[in-house]
Amino acid sequence: MSNIKYINFNDSFKLVRGKIISKEYVDTHKGTYPVYSTQLDAPFGYIDSYMYDGDYLIWNTDGLGGFIRHVSGKFSITNIVGILIPLNDEILTVDNEFLRWYLQPLFRRCRKGREAELGKNEYTKVNSTMIERLNIQIPIPINENDDFDLEQQNKITNIYKQIDFKKIKLLEKKKQLEETVVLLLSYNDCQFKHVKVTKLFSPHNGNSIYTKEYCKSHKGTIPLYSGNTESTFDMIDIYDYDGEYLTWAKDGLAGYMMLHHGKFSLTGHRGILLPTANCQNINLSYMKFVLEPIFRANKKGREGDLGKNEYTTLNSDMIKKMKDTIPIPVKEDGSFDLDKQNELALKYEQIEKIKKWLSERIAELTEIIVS
């Protein structure tokens, strides 16, 4: 059984941020040396020069803040990635994989910003000051000669990997849960009529005039919504819509919907469903529950991987071409049954609350730090 020696992180590493490397620079300086940015699955690109040569740990300062990667050889990093530069010979004798698995949960825990909710996009930061304030004491196994025990480090690393594998499986279950579509199509002997989206709604894209610069010079009390499905983009002094409407995220996490009440405006990254003359006796809450999975199924682009960032699109023209139909309760005379829609909307709301609660519990399990 190995004993433990604690080393101070701040005394062992210098934290250095990368430099700005644009996509244009990569395109005009193509080479064989990888450039690492915030993408966890692949380099940002390959160029004809390098900043570092050796075996290092790098971490995301932005985006998915706090994730650590172990990289070797000649490489560069962008300004939204940082690198851990060893300050003494002692830390060089510690296995970098062991350090990565131990440090990453601590880095992730101190992140700040808009965290992912239920597997959606996350925009967080973990800068060097935030890390240094943690005052991390790293427990390193030592052998009977008081040397760092690499064999024990490898064993502990394997345990971390097994735990991480279990976390990935949990995240897979979480994603499956969130994407599960529950359709109550046999409710109290209720009959359903299936209609196309465009029979009830006319989809329109938002207004691209609403930029950050526009918002700075038009501050007000009217909410402006964009691709974010959790909150407003900004508050401005003008509104384009007043009433109860359904909108959807056109870019980013395409297809996720919101139900609005009152005065509001939309950026070009969001679309609105304007009711047609046929949209009578329709409960918009019920519409949101049955439409959102249909919209999500019709999105195009790069989907998220186990709760990480997703870049998809669903514009108004794509919705107009959809052949999917919406199940709507009807009365014996074939007219839309508003009372049944109200009942079903409450049922769907209860189901969504249960799904959200379960998803949050899974997320909590994946955040557990093993020391």
N, C-alpha and C positions, 0 to 999 in steps of 0.2 A: 504494500500500500504506500503510495507516494505521499510525501508531505507537500505543503503548499507554500510558495513564496509569492508575495504580492509586489507588483511593480507599479509605479505611478505612470499613468498614461501620459500626462502632461510633460513629465520628465523624459519620456521615451520617444515622443514623436513631435515633429513640427508639422503643422497643418498648412498646406499651401494650395491655393486655388489655381485652376488652370487659366488659360487666356482665351480671348475671343477668337474662334475659328468658324467662319461663316461657311455656308453651303457653297457660296460662290468661290471661296478660297479653296475648298476641297476639290471643286470641279476644275479649277485652273492649276492645281498642284497635285495631280494624281500620282500616286506611288504605291508602295507596298507596306508602309507603316500605318498601323491603325490609329484612328482618333476616337477616343471614347467620350461620349456625352451621356445624357441621362437614360438612353435606351439600355435596358438591362440584357436584351437578348442578342445584340449585335453592335459592332462599332458604328459610329456616326459616318465614317468614311475612311479612306486610305489616302495618305499624302506622301510626298517625297522627302520629308524630314521628320525628326522626332525630338521630343522634349526630355524623355527619360529612357534609361536603359537599365533594366534589372527586374527584381521581383518586388512588387509593391501592392499595397492596398489602396483603392480609390473609393470615394463615396459620392453619392448624389447630394449636391447642396440644394438643388431645386427639383421641382416636379415630384417624383417619388422620393422625397427627401430622406436621407439616412441609409438607403440601401448601399451595401458595400460589395465591391468586386475585387477579386484577386487576379492581377494581371502580371504578365512576365514579358521580357524582351524589350524591344524598342517601340515606343508609343508616345502619343500626345494626349492631352485632355483639354476639353473646352472650359470656358469660364463658369459653367454650371456643374462642374465636378471638382472635387478636391482630392489631394493625394496625401498620404501619411508618409512623411520622410523620417526614417529612423535617426535618432540623435546619439545613439551609443552602440557599442559592439554587443552589449548584453541582449538588447532587443532583437538583434539579428540572429540570435540562436534560438528564438522562439518561432515555431511553425506559423506561417502566415494564415493557413487555413484555420488553425485553432483560433488565432486572433480574430479572423473575420467572423466566425460563428459566434464568438463570445461578444464582440463589440456591436454587431449589427442591431440586435434588439435594443441595446442601450441608445444607439444613435437614433433609431426609429422612435423610441419613446419620447425623445426631447424635441421632435419635429413640431413646427408651428405652421399654421395656415389652414386652408380648407381641405380637410381630410376626406377621403373617399367615403361615401355613404352607400351601403348595400352594393358594393362592387362597382361603384361609378368612379368617375375621374377624381384624382387627388392632386392638389397643387400645394405642396408643403415645402418648407425650407429647413435645412439643418446646416448652419454655418459654423465656422471654427470657434467663434466665441461661445455658442451654445454648447458645443462639445467640451470645451475647456472648463466650462462652469460645472460640468458633471463631476469633475475631479475623480475620474475612474481609477479604481484600484484593480488591476488585472491579476487574478489568481492563477499562478503557473505551477504545475506539478514539478517537484524536484525529486531526484533519486537520493540514494544514501550518501553520495558524494557532494550533495548540495548543488548538483548541476541540473539544468532544466531537463526534464524527462520527456524526450520526444515520443517514446512509445506510449506513455500515458496521455500525452497531448493528442496523439492519433486516435486513441480509444475514445477520448472525450469528444473529439471531432466527429467520429462515427455516430456517437449517441446523438449529437446535435443534428446530424444529417437525417437520422431516423425520425427524430422529432419533427424536423422540417418536412419530411415526406408525409407524416401524418397530418401536418398543418395544410399541406397542399391538397390532400384528400378532403379535408374539411372544407377548404375553399371551393373545391369542385362541387361538393354537396351544397354549399352556400349559393353558388352560381346556379345550380340546377333548381334550387328552391326558389330563387328570385325569378327565374325564367319560366317557372311552372305556371301554366295557364289553367285556371279553373273556370269552366263554363257551366253554369247552372241551367241546363236546357231541359230539365224535367222537374220543374218546380211547381208543386201544387196543381198538377194537371194543366199547367199553363201552355198555351199554344204560341208558337213563335213564327214570325215572318222575317225572312232574310232579305235585306236590302243592301245595295251598294252604298259606299260612303258618299259618293257624289250625288246620290238622290237626296240626301239630307243636308249635306254641307258642300260649300264651295271653298276649296283650299287656296289660301293666298300666303305668299311669303311676306315677312316683315319688311321694314324700311331700312336700307343700308345707310341712310343719312345719319343714323344714331351711332356715332363713334364716341370714344373716350374724350376726344377733343370737343365734340359737340356738347357732351354732358357737362364739361367744365364751364362752358359759357352759357348753359341753360339750366342752372340748378333750380330745383323746385320740389314739389311734393307728390308728383305723379310717378308711380313705379314704371320703370322701363325693364323689360324682360329680354333675355338673350338665350343662349344655349343652355345655361345653367338651370336645372329643374328644381333647385332647392331654395333659391332666393332671387332677389332683383339684381339686375346689372347695375342700375343707378337710379337716382330720382331726378326727374326733369320737370320743366314748366309747361309741357304740352302733352296732350293725349290724342291718340288716334281712335280709341275704342272706349265705349262706355256701356256697361251691361254685363251679362253673363256669357262667357265664351270659353271654348276649348282651344288651347294652343299646343303646339308640339315643337320639340327641339329639332331643328332642320339639320344642324351640323354637330359634330362631336359625338354626343350620346344620342344619336338620332332616334326619334320615335317616342321618347318619353314625353308624357303629356302633363299639362297643368290646367286647372279649372280656375278662371278668373272672375272676379266680381268688381264692378265699379269702373273707374277710369284707369286706363293703362295704355302703354305703347310697346312696340316690339322692334327689336333690331333685325337686321337681315339674316341672323342666325336662328330665327324662330319663325314659325308659321302659325296662321290662325284659320280655324274652320268657321266660316260664315254660314249661318243657317239659310237654307233655301226655303221656298214657299211650302215644301213638303215637310219641313221640320216643325211639326205641330204635335203637342202632347209628348214631348221628348224630355227625359230627365238627363241632363248633361253629366251628372255624376255617374249614372249607369253607362252612358256612352263612353266615358273615360276608361272605365274598367274593361269594357269589351273591345274598345278600339286600340288601346295601347299595345297589347300583344300582337295585334294585326300589323300595326305600324312598325313595331320592332322586328317582326318577321320579314318586312319588306325593305329594311334598310340595306344600304350598300356601303362597302368599304372595309377597313381593317377593324375587326372586332377586338374587344378587350381579352386579355389572357389572365384568367383567374383573379378577376377583380382589379387588374391594372388598366391603364389608359386605353380608351377606345376612340377611333376616329372614323365615324360613319356619317352617312348623309341620307336624308329623305326629304326631297323638295316637293313643291306643290304639283309639278308635272308628273312625278313618280306616283303620287297619291291618285291623281286623275286616271292613271293607267291601271290601277289596282283592280283585280277582279274579285277580291275577297268581299264577302258580305257580312253584315252585322245582324246578329239575332236579336229581334225586338219582340217583346210580349205583345200579343194582340187580343182583342175581345172577340166575341163570337161573330160580330159584324165585320171583322177584319181591320178595325181601327186600332191604332196604337193604344195599349193599356198603360196609362201613366201610373196608376196605383201599383201595378205589378213591377214596373220599373223602379219605383220608389222602394218597394220591399227588397228587390234584388240588389239595389245599390247599397242598402244597409248590410245585406249578407256579404257582398263583395268587400265592403269596408272592414267588416269583422275578419274576413279571410286575410286581407292585406295586413291588418294589425298583427295577426298571428304570424304570418310570414316574416314581417319586419322584426318581431320579437325574437323568433328563432334565428334569423340571420344575424341579429346583434349579438346573441349569445355565442354563435359560432365565431363571429369576429373577435369577441373577447377571448375565446379559447386560443385563437391564433396569435394573440398579442402577449400571451403568457411568457415571461422571461424565466429561463431555467439557469440558475447560477450554481 
